Amino acid sequence: MTYACEDCGFLFRRVGAVRECPSCEKKHIRPVTKEEAERLQKLLEQGKAAL
């Protein structure tokens, strides 16, 4: 599932339950919106192209 942190804005994917943001370690996370999921996918694709 893909998540967004309400505190720092970090977007991330994890399998299974998540209790805190891996970036800022705060507990204010939620599932991403459609727009956020699309933005994360584009960023991931750009990163793969750089390899």
Rosetta blueprint (number, residue, H / E / L):
1 M L
2 T E
3 Y E
4 A E
5 C E
6 E L
7 D L
8 C L
9 G L
10 F L
11 L E
12 F E
13 R E
14 R L
15 V L
16 G L
17 A L
18 V L
19 R L
20 E L
21 C L
22 P L
23 S L
24 C L
25 E L
26 K L
27 K L
28 H L
29 I E
30 R E
31 P E
32 V L
33 T L
34 K H
35 E H
36 E H
37 A H
38 E H
39 R H
40 L H
41 Q H
42 K H
43 L H
44 L H
45 E H
46 Q H
47 G H
48 K H
49 A H
50 A H
51 L L
